[in-house]
Amino acid sequence: MDALADCYRTHASLVRAYLRRFVPPQDVDDVTQVVFIEAWRSRDRYDSSRSLEAWLLGISRKRAVDHLRTRRPPTVPLEAADDPAGQDGRADGDELADRDLIRRGLAELPAAQRQAIVLAYYGDLSQREISERLGVPLGTVKARTARGLRRLSTLLATA
């Protein structure tokens, strides 16, 4: 058992680093443990004329693949998903009209205001991220967004 402890102490960081490339971070320690348990159980198959590191990484690869095969992909319950279609299964005409109206309204905005709004709402960026991306002060992004939304609201109200 001391041999396993020594092996773990010496090679666990290598195995973890290898597994991080394939396995989600929260599962790396669990798979590492499985690798060393399997190494201990199959120690009679190890050829001492070959590299111990390569043998452990071979086991690591197999256990990573096994782990990924058994994981269920994250899913959203059907009830939680929004249904973009109308009652008859086709896209809702009012929704399409609203999207078109918003697109036309955005096209009428000055480029700087349109850019700030598009990055915020369609790019899902925070105002700070927009500021960094555009290379402008945060206050400028806030002003452009506020002015653009105010103008867009006026354009949509008159349409």
N, C-alpha and C positions, 0 to 999 in steps of 0.2 A: 504494500500500500504506500510505502514511502516513495517508491519509484513513480507512482501516479502523481503524488503531491509535487515531487521534483519536476516531473514533466509538465504539470499544470503551471507551476511557478515560472518555468523557463519559457513555455510556448503559448500560454494563454493570450498574451497581448498580440502575438502574430495571428492566432486563430480569430480573435475578435476583430482585428483590423481587416482580415480577409472577409469575414462574414458581414461586416458593415457595408460592403459593396453590394450585397444581395438581399440581406434580411432587414426588415424594419428595425429601427434603433431599439424599440422596446423589447424586441425578441432576441437580440444578439446574445445576451448572457445565457438565456435558456438554451439556445442552440449550441453555444460554446460548451455548456455542461453536457449536452447530449453527445457532442463530439468526443469529449474526454472519457465519458462512460463507455462509448463504443470502442475507443482506442484501448481501454483497459480490458474490455471483454474479448477483443480480437487480437490481443497482444501476441498470441502465438503465430499469427499470420504476418507479423512484421519481419521484414528481411533486414537484418542489422547491417548488411553491406550497402544498403541504400539510405537515403536521407530521411531522417525522422520528420523533419519539417514538411517535406513533400508528401509523406504518408499521411500526416495529420491534415494537411490542406486538401488532400484527396478525400478524406473522410468528411472534412468541413464542407466541401463542395456538394457531396452527396446528401448530407444532412440539410444543407441550405435548400437544395432542390426539393427534398421531401417536405420541408417546412412550408415552402411556398406553394407546393401542390395541395397541401391540406388546408391552407388558409382559405377562407371564404372571402371573396371580394366584398368591399363595403357596398351595401345597397341601401336605397331609400325605400321605405314602405310605399306601396302604391297609393295608399290613402294620403300620404304626405305630399305627393307630387301634384303640382298644379296641372290642371287639364287645359291646355291652350286651345282646344277645340270647342266649338259650340255644341249645342244639344244634338244636332244632326251629325256630328263627327267632323264637320268642316270648320275651318278657322272662322272665328267670330268677325263679321264684317265691321262692326263698330271698332273693334280693337285694331284691325288693319287700317281703318280710316284715321284713327288717332295716331298710329305710328307714322303714317304718311304726313299728317298735319304737323307733327313734331319735327320730322325730317325737313319739311319745307320751312318751318319756323327757324330751325337751326341754320339753314342755308342763308337766311336773311341777316343773321347776326354778324358782327365784325369777326374776322378770323381769330383774334386773340380770345374773345369771349367764347366763341364756339369751341375752340380748342380746349379751354379750361373746363367747360361743361362736358364735352365728350370724354375727356380723360377722367373726370370725376364719376360720371354716371355710366358710361359704357366701358371705360377702362378700369373702373372700380379702384381708382387711386385716391389716396387722401390728399388734402390740400398741400401738405408738406411734401409728399411724393411728387405732386405736380410741380411744385416750386423747384425741386431738385432736378426733375426731368427737363423742365424748360429753362432752367438757369435764371429764374427771376425771383425777386423777394416774395416771401409768403404773403405779405400784405397785398401785393399786386395780384396774386392768384385769387385771394379772397375778394378783392374789388372786382376783378374781371368776372368771377363766377356770380357774384351778387348782381352786378349790372346786367350780365347776360341773362340770368334767370328772370329778372324784373322785365327786361325787354321781351323775352320769350313769352312770358305770361301775358303781356300786352298784345303781342302778335297772335297768340292763340285765342285770346278773348275776342278779338275782332274778326277772326276767321270763321 
